[in-house]
Amino acid sequence: MHNPNPHKLSEAEWREVGSVPVIRESWGLEDGQDPLDLASLAYGAKFDFVSGGPGYVGEVYVLLGDSLGEPMILRRDEKGGLVVEG
């Protein structure tokens, strides 16, 4: 059954998201800084996304900083890695 509600990111998911280079750069994470530090800098949620038409079905991560700007959205690519949308 489709569940459109957000889910909390696990520690492992925060680490994975915090390891994506464009995310590290956007949130100012220094080389060698623990990717888990992102959890204290951003709001994050995971969705089990199902497209209404032909398209993507899978995990979608939404990150928002401390301002009400555009969120960053990540999805899985064909190899299972995370890519930033847009």
Helices and strands as residue ranges (DSSP letters): H 11-17, H 21-26, G 35-40, E 43-50, E 57-64, E 72-76, E 82-84
